[in-house]
């Protein structure tokens, strides 16, 4: 029996970013609008590049 393939996620959702930063979703949308990190719209929701967010997050710490 083979092991299940584990794939590392490459994006965060707005809700995940709000939980990580402890801010509301409106504030996350402002960060997206001001291009603090790379994001793209997927249907009606946004996805934030994990690499871009992580780099931004660790640079401000």
URGI-V315592 format. One line per field, one symbol per residue. ss: DSSP state (@ for helix, = for strand, . for the rest). phi: phi as a letter, one per 20 degrees, with the letter a starting at -180 (. if undefined). psi: psi as a letter, one per 30 degrees, with the letter a starting at -180 (. if undefined). Layout:
ss->???
phi->???
psi->???
//
This chain:
ss->..........===@@@@@@@@...@@@@@@@@@.....====..=====@@@@@@@@@@@.
phi->.efffddffdcdefffffffemceffffffffgelfbfbbecmedecdgffffgfffffef
psi->klkkkkkkkgllleeeeeeefhlleeeeeeeeeghflkllkjbfllkkkeeeeeeeefef.
//
